[in-house]
Amino acid sequence: MGDTMPVSATKRRNNDNYNAKCDAITIRPLKATGTAIRAAAAAAGQSLQGYILQAVRARMEQEGQPLEIDPAESGEE
């Protein structure tokens, strides 16, 4: 790739504040499944995280457990 610019102190602080509000949930699909999920997200024009969170939200709503979130804090791009 190429040159990377240093991150400003303000940007780093904002990133740190955002990350402190986030949970980390790791999934480990088999590579073929992961590749298929990434391709589906790309085809939908979404980030991988946004695609997965949308799918989880739809499942939770279907099961009568809607996820009440503020879209500004969803972590979706």
HELIX and SHEET records of a PDB file:
HELIX    1   1 ALA A    9  LYS A   21  1                                  13    
HELIX    2   2 LYS A   31  ALA A   43  1                                  13    
HELIX    3   3 LEU A   48  GLN A   62  1                                  15    
HELIX    4   4 PRO A   71  GLU A   73  5                                   3    
END                                                                             
